[in-house]
Amino acid sequence: MATVQRGANGAATAVVPRLAADTSVSHDPIARLQAQLAAGTVTLAHDSVLGYLPALLKALDIPVSSQTLVFSRTSLQTDKITPWSPRALYFNDDVYVGYVLDSRFLEIGAVDPVKGGMFYTLSQAPRARSNFQRETTTCLMCHSSKGATGGVPGFMVLSTIADRHGYPITGVHEGSTTDVTPVAQRFGGYYVTGSGPHAGNVYATLLGHEVHDKPAFRTQFSVQFQRAAANSRRTLDSLFDTTAYISGQSDVVALMVLTHQTVVHNLIMAVQEAAREAILEAQIGAVRMDSLSAPVTPRLRGAVDNLTRALLFVREARLTAPMQGSTTFAEDFSRRAIRDPQGRSLRDFDLSHRLFKYPCSFLIYSDAFRALPTMARRAVYARLRDVLEAREASDLTNEERQAVTGILQTTLAEFTTLK
């Protein structure tokens, strides 16, 4: 996580130690926690019902309010996930924890600043000393695919139409859910609490093999999504037994943030891989390193452009109705804010017309972004300035450009110094 220093003007500035590329040692939060467990400086208490889940969330500083519940069978433990026993997901800026009822293990995804998504399991059996098991091939079959994560080890949020047993029939839309996906098409296969447009809380009465024309079925089923969105839910008690979970909530604002940050994590990793490739090609003379301020390969240039657009929420789907969460997630998330002298933060929510008040991602302060090679960060900052200084057309208003520029100039020193 980023640390914060105060400058002479009182402005908070994110300061993150630079990490060198290391293909053998992981620097993700789970690797760090494992080292603490091995040293005996941290222990995880075992709960008789929830196993290590409560202790793990506390150790990783993951709020319970981040809980989202997915009933579509779209993960490793498909035999245990159903509409009556959904999978619970919890997250913070760089760790994702999955909990499945009656499972022998917890599922964890963590962001290594240099290597991207790292995947682990943690046995739920009581032990004298907890030990995380690194997972590779099984998880990476889905979590490192061209269609879902852009071909890097990463994360995704899918929106599906599930049958009455939770098996996906078809996607609500093609590919992973992003900030560009219309909000009314998001979160199919999830339970959703709070108010606002979405495609959650409903599944088909048919079984998958009974649907022969999936595109037509998807169109017909859209009416069910409209009904779901119109019926704001503060509780899920009537849909399944929520007492088996830490919380009975699946906050819509948490789902919106989850969607955004999974995409940006993947795009940061795409820049990391492209930059390392460009540096290697320059070292062996395959390409010419013309300038440290510009990408030197088409792949890196494209990766930088994609990341810049995601950081600035370019083409973000706007809310068609105000959104309100059902838990303290919005407050818990905003509590981690780095604020400028005017009190503004990239963690401030809008929730009336868009997700955030200021259209620039809070992940620009993340360890993963700061671990990008210098030339890659310089290139991203240059592209950001092109948009924020109106040298490039965008859908940002003058007021939004000025606000984002002011926040970055006073909370992220590199934005002005690395040119």
ABEGO torsion letter per residue (X at the ends): XBBBBBBAAGBBBBBBBBBBBBAABBABAAAAAAAAAAAGABBBBBBAAAEAAAAAAAAAGBBAAABBBBABBABABAAABBAABBBBBBBBAABBBBBBBGBABBBBBBBBAAAEBBBBBBBABBBABBBBBBBBAAAAAAABBAAAAGGBBBBBBBBBBBBAAGBBABBABBEBBBAABBAAABGBGBBBBEBEBBABGBBBABBAAABABAAAAAAAAAAAAAAAAABBBABAAAABBAAABABABBBAAAAAAAAAAAAAAAAAAAAAAAAAAAAAAAAAGABBBABAABBABAAAAAAAAAAAAAAAGBGBBBBABBBBBABAAAAAAAAABBBBAAGBBAABBAGAABABABBBBAAAABAAAAABBAAAAAAAAAAAAAAAAGABBBABBAAAAAAAAAAAAAABAAAAABX
